[in-house]
Amino acid sequence: MSAPWHGFLDGLEGRAREERVELLEWLADRGFTDAELHRAHAEGLLAFLPAERVVMGGPPTLTAAQLADRAGVPLELLQAVRASQGLAIADPDRVDFAEAETRAVELTARFAELGVSEAQMVAIGRVLGRGLAQAAQVMRRTVLELTLEPGLRERELAERFEATVEVVLPHVGPLLESMVRMHLRDMVRGETLDLRAREEGAIPGAREVAVAFADLVGFTRLGQEVPPQEVGRVAERLEVLGAAVATGPVRLVKTIGDAVMLVSDEPAALVVAGLALVDLVAAEGEEFPQVRVGIAQGPATSVGGDWFGAPVNLASRMTSLARTGSVLATQEAHDAAADDPRLAWSFAGERRVKGVRGGVKTFRARRAPDPERA
């Protein structure tokens, strides 16, 4: 394509038009096709095309059907796995993939040879896709922050973004592999199989766990009073603090807007983590919303990295019963952690909880007095 770049310059005048022409001519000289330019223009990502090629490992030369054929996997399996990762294939006959992506798809075939079912691959892909999509957004923002400077022309931004990605990308794979290995190590250390599971050769459908939800008080009101970026900063900070207390047998499952969810096979450890989170949030200062924590104990099952069952629902509802800056537990959670010397308890009354028949006896947790300071 050559000047006047019909369709690419609509609404642009002066310096903005000049910069866009400069960028388009530079991209064309770099070998980007008309189809690539039109797609990137429609998505508002012209300046990021060179960096995209770095990430892909080369220019797109294969359709999804060709990629599946090269890797030796059925197209239907490739589509199912990518869809589970949030990377649906819009048109299997459109040239959209680089040669370098063949290796990644070959791993799908290898997993199938090892006996991993399509359902298992889809389940793994769903969880990884959800987490890695968020990670990719953070990484992209980080690269932009490293790249942007006042007054950059569009071509300069494209060049700098590409150069930064080229430097950073080789370290991403080893970093992710290391993180997955460490998390798998913790999962292996914390995983137990009872006699019945070993005899039946199947993972039990549910097991006894303690579940905690910690939510921010007044978060909805905060969203009406401060800019969205500040609300986002508060939610992000809560996730950071939640991760800080998720050590040992306590695991951070997810964040849900103004709340974090933690689980543990050891109820006392979860209560201690809840108290620590209350203290960390309080230390953020008066401008930061305070937190309240609800904890329940019971049989639950883990599916796709999340947890389901009665204690999950009950712990979530317990937060609305807890006082600001406190940890409130059900009787089951209290009884399972009552003997831990780090904790002291007080009966907080029998409460009505939506969806639960009868009353729920609740107990407020606090740290036991330090005998050395008594």
N, C-alpha and C positions, 0 to 999 in steps of 0.2 A: 504494500500500500504506500502511496506517496501523498505529498501535500495536495490539497489542503486538509487532509484528514477529516473527511466528511463524517459527522456524527460524534467526533471525539472532542470538538471544541465548542459545542453548544453552550451558550451562557458565559463563556470566558472572554475577558477583554484585557487589554494592556499586558502587564507583566504576567498575570496568570495564564493568558493565552500563549505568550512567548515561552514560558516555562513548560507548558504542556507539549508544545511542538518540539522543543528541545528533548524532552523525555521520550516522546514517541519515536523520534528519529534515532535516538540512542538505542532504544529497545529494538527497533527494526534492524539496526546495524549489528546488534548482538544475536540476531537470528530468531527472534520471537515471531511467530506466525500471526497472520491476520486473526485467526480463530482465537489464539491466546490473548491477543490485544483486546479483541472485542469482549471476551469473557471477563478479563480483568477490569476493563472500563465499566462494564455493566455492574460489577461488584464493588467498584470504587477502590480497586487494589492495584492500579497500574504501577505505582512506585514499589510495590512489593513483589513484582514478578521475578526479578533476578534472585531474590532471597528464596522464593518458592522453588525455583529450579535447583538451588543448592540443597534444600530440604529433600526434594524428590530424588536427587542424585543424577539428574540429567533431564533433557527435554522429554515431553510425553511422546511416545511412539507406539504404545499398545492400547488396544481396547480391553475392557474387562474380560471379554470372551477370550482374547488372545493371551492375556495374563494368566487366566485360569488354565488354559491349555498348556502354556509354557511350564507352569508350576505343577501340572499333573493333578489338579483338583477339579471336581465338578463346578461349573459356574454357579449352580444353585448354592453350594456350600460356601463359595467365596462371597456371594451376595448375602447369605445369612450371617456369616461371621462379621462382615463389614457393617451390616445393618445393626447388629448388636453393639458395635462400637460407636454407633452414631455417625457412620460414614457410608450411608446408603449410596448405591450406584444408580444414578438417574437413568443412564442409557448405556447398556452393556456394549453397544457398538460404537460408542464415541471414543476417540483417541484421548485418553485421560491419564495414562500411567507410564512411568519411566521403566526402562529395562531393570534398573536397580531394585525395583519393588518386587521383582520375581522371587528373590531370596526370601522375603518375608512371607509370601504366599506359600512357598515350598515348605515352610515350617508348619503350615496348616496340614499339609499332606503328611508330614512326618508325625505330627501329633495323632493323626488318624491311624497311622500304622502302629503307633504305640498303644492303641486301644482307647484313646480319648474320643468319646462320642460327640456328635454334632451338638447335642444339647449341652454337654459340658463345655465345649468350646464357646458356644453362644453365651453361657452363663459367665464364663471367665471374661469374655470380650465385653459383656455389658458392664461389668464392674470396672475393668481396666479403662474402657472407653470413657465412662463417666468421670473417673479420677483424672485421666490423662488429658481430657478436654479442658478441665479446669487448670491443670498444670500448664498446658500449652498457652492458655490465655495469660497466665501470670508470666510465663517466659517471654511471650511476645511483648507484653507491656514492659518487661525488664529490658529487652533489647531496644525497644523504642526509647526508653529513658536514657540508655547508654548512647543512643544515636542522635537524638534530637538536639538541635542548637538553634537559637534565634536566627532567622533570616536565611535558612537553608533553602536552596532551590530544589525543585522536585527531583531533578536528576541527581543532585548531590545527596538527597535523602535516600534515593534508591541505591546509589553506590555505597553509602555508609551502612545502610541496613544489610545489604548483601555481604559486605566485608565483616560486619559484626557476627552475622549468622555463621559465616564460614569459620570464624574463630571459636564460637561457642558450641556449635553443633557436635563436633567430635567428642565433647565431654558429656553430652547428654545421655548417650547410650550407657556408658560405664556407670554414670551416676544412678540412673534408673535401675540398672541391674543390681548394683550394690544395695540400693534401698529395698528392692524386692527380696534379695537374699536375707537381709537383716530382719525384715518382717516375717519371712517364712521361718527363720530360725526361732523367733519369738513364738510363732504359732505352733511349731513343732514342740518346743519346750512346754507350752501350756496345754497341749492337746492330750486328753486322756480318753481311753476306750475302756468301757466296763466289760465284765465277763460276757454278758449277753451279746454285746456288739462283736466281740472276738469270735464267739461261737457261731453267730449267724453270718459273719462276714459282711456286715452292713453297718453303715453309720447310723446311729440312733436318730430318730426323727426330732427329738427334743431333749434338752438337758437342763439341769437346774442352774440358773444364773441369776445374778443380781443386776438390775438395770437402773440407771440413773438418768434423769433429764435435768438440765440446769438451764433456766431461761432468764432473760433479762427483764426486769420490772420496768414498765413504762416505755418499752421499745416502740410500741405503736405510736404513742404520743410523740416520742422523739422524732419519728419519721415525718411528723407534721410540722415540726418546729425548726429543723435544721436541714441543710442541703443534702441531697442523696449521697454524695461522696462521703459525708461525715457519718451517715447511717451505715454505709458500707464499711467504713473504717472501724466502727464499733463492733459490727458483726464479725469482721475479720480478726479483731483483737480478741474477742471471746473464743474464737476457734484456736488461736495461738495459746491462750491460757488453758483451754481445755486439753490441748495436746501436752502442755507442760505437766499436768497432773496425771496424764495417762501413761504411767510407768509400771513396770513389773506386770502383775496380773490384770491391771486395769487397761482397757483399750478404748480409744476414741472411735466410735462407730461412724458418726456423721454429724454435720451441722444442719440445722433446719431454721434458716433465718435468724431468729433471736434465741435459739436454743442449741445446746450440744447434747449428744447422747453418748453415754459411757456404759460399758458392760464389764463384768468380771465374774470369774468363778469363785472369787473370795469376797463375800459381802463386806467384811470388815475393811478390806483394802479399798473397796469402792466408797464406803462411808468416809474414810480418811481422805480420799481424793476429793470427795464432795466438799468437805470442810476446807481443804486446801484451796479449792477453786473459789469458794466464798471469800477467803482472805486475799487471794490474788486480785479478784475483781474489786474488792474494797480498796486495795492499795492503788488502784488506777485513779482515785480521786473523786471528788464530789460531782464533777461534771459527767462522770461515767455512770451509766445505769447500774444499779446493784442487781444481784443474782439471787435466785432461790432454787433449791434443789429438792427433787422428789425421788425416792428410791423404793423399788419393790423387788421382791424375790419370788422366783417360781420357774416352772418349766417353760422354755422358749426354744425356738429353732432358728438356726442361721441359714439364710438363703441369699445368695448373691451379695454377700458381705454385709447384709442388713439382718436385723433380728425381728422375729414376730412371735406373738404370744401374749397371754394375759398380763405378765409382769411389765411388758413394754407399754401397753395401753394404760395400766394402772400407774406406773411411774410418771408417765406424761401428765396424767390428771392430778397426781400428788403435788406437782409444782404449784398449781393454783391454790392449794390448801396451805402451802408453806408460807411462813412469814418471810419478808424480805431479809436477805442475809442469813438464812437458816437452812438446815438440812432436815427434811422430814421423811421418815421411813415407815413402811407398813410393819405390822407385827412380825410377819415372816422374815423380813430383812433384819429387823431388830433382834429377833431370837437367834438368827444365824450369826450375828456379830456381837451379841451382848457380852460375851466373855472376853472380848479383846481389851487389854489393859489401856489401850490408847484412847478409849472412848468412854463417855458418860452419857446417860440417857435420862429423859424425863417423859412421862406419859403426856401426850398432847390431845387426848380425847378420842372419842369414837365419832367418825365423820361419815356423812353420806357422800358417796361417789357415784357419778353417773355411770350406768352400765354395770354396777356391782350390786348384787342383792344384799340386803342387810347393811350394817354399818362396817366401816373399816377402822380398826384400831390403829392409831398413829402414834409415833414416838419421835421426839426431837433429839437429834444427836448433837453433841459438843465434844470438844477435846477434854479428856480426863485431866485433872490438875496434876502438874508436875510435882512428884513427891519431894524433889530436891528443893522446890521453892515454897513448899507448904510450911 
